[in-house]
Amino acid sequence: MADNKPPKRPAEPLFDAGHVPITEEMDSAKRNLPPFAPVAVALVIVAIAVAIAMYVFRAKPVAQGGIDALYFSQPETMPNAMVLLNVTLRNVGDKTLYVKTITANLKTDQGDTSDDAASASDYDRYFMAYPDLKAAAIQPLVVETKIAPGAEQKGSVLVSFPVNKQLFDARKELMVTIEAYDQKPITLREPAKAQ
């Protein structure tokens, strides 16, 4: 009588790590990469978290302002010109602003030149040498000026440049840089000149 049992299949050989067929290599994307959906969700969550952090910790302006007026003086007896700049500085931040240094920078066709603002105690001495600037001067903007949040400070900045009137009038740019303690420098620029 014939046996109705199916024929026995030969036993599968044990896995031999030294003899892995090329079709079973582990360097395929299917074997090495995690599923796409969870990775995409994780990337989107990380991108949203980074965007929120960038928005919250973005650099916020500390102060705004500008150069309201400027006056040039160079008597014939003086080798350098003196420039009086009336400026306005508004604290738009949420902390009190303390002025550390004040400098002015003049850009001309002959290059750049800069000068630190004169001390308020020297204004009278400079006005004796450059008398036409005295009428335009307002209270000096001095180092260590304290500006409360939301407050505005107007003041004069007196600087000297080794230029003549013609070169000054043909300037490319004039700016006042105010450095505050623990803040980024604040740059005040003159309004664009009419052509």
C-alpha positions as CSV (number, residue, x, y, z in Angstrom):
1,M,0.0,0.0,0.0
2,A,1.3,3.4,-0.9
3,D,2.0,5.9,1.7
4,N,-0.1,9.1,1.2
5,K,2.3,11.3,3.1
6,P,3.9,14.1,1.2
7,P,7.5,13.7,0.5
8,K,9.9,15.1,3.1
9,R,11.5,18.3,2.2
10,P,15.2,18.5,2.8
11,A,16.0,20.4,6.0
12,E,17.0,24.0,5.4
13,P,20.7,24.6,6.1
14,L,21.6,26.7,9.1
15,F,22.4,30.3,8.5
16,D,26.1,30.7,7.8
17,A,27.2,34.4,8.3
18,G,30.3,33.8,6.3
19,H,28.3,32.8,3.2
20,V,25.5,35.3,2.8
21,P,24.2,35.4,-0.7
22,I,24.5,38.7,-2.5
23,T,20.7,39.2,-2.4
24,E,20.8,39.2,1.4
25,E,23.5,41.9,1.8
26,M,22.7,44.3,4.7
27,D,23.6,47.5,2.8
28,S,20.3,47.9,1.1
29,A,18.0,50.8,2.2
30,K,15.3,48.3,3.1
31,R,17.6,46.8,5.8
32,N,19.4,49.9,7.1
33,L,16.9,52.7,7.1
34,P,13.9,53.1,9.5
35,P,10.5,53.4,8.0
36,F,9.9,56.7,6.2
37,A,6.8,58.0,8.0
38,P,8.2,58.2,11.5
39,V,11.3,59.8,10.3
40,A,9.4,62.4,8.3
41,V,7.2,63.2,11.3
42,A,10.2,63.6,13.6
43,L,11.9,65.9,11.1
44,V,8.8,68.1,10.9
45,I,8.6,68.3,14.7
46,V,12.2,69.3,15.0
47,A,11.8,71.9,12.2
48,I,8.8,73.4,14.0
49,A,10.7,73.5,17.3
50,V,13.7,75.2,15.7
51,A,11.5,77.8,14.0
52,I,9.8,78.6,17.3
53,A,13.1,78.9,19.1
54,M,14.4,81.2,16.4
55,Y,11.4,83.4,16.7
56,V,11.4,83.6,20.5
57,F,15.2,84.2,20.7
58,R,15.6,86.5,17.6
59,A,17.7,89.6,17.9
60,K,15.3,92.4,18.9
61,P,16.2,96.0,18.2
62,V,17.6,97.8,21.2
63,A,17.2,101.4,20.0
64,Q,16.3,103.5,17.0
65,G,17.0,107.0,16.0
66,G,18.8,109.1,13.6
67,I,20.8,112.2,12.9
68,D,18.4,115.1,13.0
69,A,20.8,117.9,11.9
70,L,24.5,118.4,11.2
71,Y,26.7,121.5,11.1
72,F,30.1,121.9,9.6
73,S,32.7,124.4,10.7
74,Q,36.3,125.0,9.7
75,P,37.7,128.5,10.4
76,E,40.7,129.4,8.3
77,T,43.0,129.0,11.2
78,M,42.1,125.4,12.0
79,P,43.5,122.4,10.1
80,N,40.6,120.1,10.9
81,A,36.9,120.5,10.5
82,M,34.6,120.2,13.5
83,V,31.1,118.7,12.9
84,L,28.2,119.0,15.3
85,L,25.6,116.3,15.0
86,N,22.2,116.6,16.7
87,V,20.9,113.1,17.2
88,T,17.8,111.4,18.6
89,L,18.0,108.0,20.3
90,R,14.9,106.0,21.4
91,N,15.1,102.9,23.6
92,V,12.7,100.4,22.0
93,G,14.0,97.5,24.1
94,D,12.7,96.3,27.5
95,K,15.8,97.1,29.5
96,T,17.4,100.4,30.4
97,L,20.1,101.5,27.9
98,Y,23.4,102.8,29.2
99,V,25.6,104.5,26.6
100,K,29.2,103.2,26.7
101,T,30.9,104.9,23.8
102,I,30.0,107.3,21.0
103,T,31.9,107.5,17.7
104,A,31.3,109.0,14.3
105,N,32.4,107.7,11.0
106,L,32.7,109.7,7.7
107,K,33.1,107.9,4.3
108,T,34.5,110.0,1.5
109,D,36.1,109.4,-1.9
110,Q,39.5,109.6,0.0
111,G,38.6,106.9,2.5
112,D,37.0,106.5,5.9
113,T,37.8,108.5,9.0
114,S,36.3,108.2,12.4
115,D,36.5,110.1,15.7
116,D,35.2,109.6,19.3
117,A,32.7,112.1,20.5
118,A,34.1,115.0,22.4
119,S,33.6,115.0,26.2
120,A,30.8,117.3,27.3
121,S,33.3,119.2,29.5
122,D,35.3,120.2,26.4
123,Y,32.3,121.7,24.5
124,D,32.9,125.3,25.7
125,R,36.6,125.1,24.7
126,Y,35.7,123.8,21.3
127,F,33.0,126.5,20.8
128,M,35.6,129.2,21.5
129,A,37.6,127.8,18.5
130,Y,34.5,127.1,16.4
131,P,32.0,129.7,17.5
132,D,29.5,129.1,14.7
133,L,28.6,125.7,16.1
134,K,27.5,127.0,19.5
135,A,24.1,128.4,18.3
136,A,23.2,124.9,16.9
137,A,24.2,122.9,19.9
138,I,21.8,121.3,22.3
139,Q,22.5,119.4,25.4
140,P,25.5,117.0,24.7
141,L,24.8,113.3,24.4
142,V,27.3,111.9,26.8
143,V,28.8,108.5,27.8
144,E,27.0,106.9,30.7
145,T,23.6,108.4,29.6
146,K,20.8,106.3,31.0
147,I,17.7,105.9,28.7
148,A,14.7,104.1,30.2
149,P,12.6,101.6,28.1
150,G,10.3,103.6,25.8
151,A,12.2,106.9,26.5
152,E,13.9,109.2,24.0
153,Q,17.1,111.2,24.4
154,K,18.2,114.0,22.1
155,G,21.7,115.4,22.2
156,S,24.6,116.9,20.4
157,V,27.7,114.9,19.3
158,L,30.8,116.9,18.5
159,V,33.5,115.2,16.4
160,S,36.5,116.3,14.3
161,F,37.5,115.1,10.8
162,P,40.6,116.0,8.7
163,V,38.5,117.1,5.7
164,N,37.6,120.4,4.0
165,K,34.1,121.6,3.3
166,Q,34.1,120.4,-0.3
167,L,35.1,116.9,0.6
168,F,32.6,116.9,3.5
169,D,29.8,118.0,1.2
170,A,30.6,115.2,-1.2
171,R,30.6,112.5,1.5
172,K,29.3,109.1,0.8
173,E,28.0,108.4,4.3
174,L,28.1,109.8,7.8
175,M,27.0,107.8,10.8
176,V,27.1,107.8,14.5
177,T,27.7,104.5,16.3
178,I,26.5,104.3,19.9
179,E,27.7,101.3,21.8
180,A,25.7,100.4,24.9
181,Y,26.6,98.1,27.7
182,D,25.5,94.5,27.1
183,Q,23.9,95.4,23.8
184,K,24.7,95.5,20.1
185,P,26.0,98.8,18.7
186,I,23.4,101.2,17.5
187,T,24.1,103.0,14.2
188,L,22.4,106.3,13.5
189,R,22.5,107.5,9.9
190,E,21.8,110.9,8.4
191,P,18.7,111.1,6.2
192,A,19.4,110.5,2.5
193,K,20.6,113.6,0.7
194,A,18.3,115.1,-2.0
195,Q,19.9,114.7,-5.4
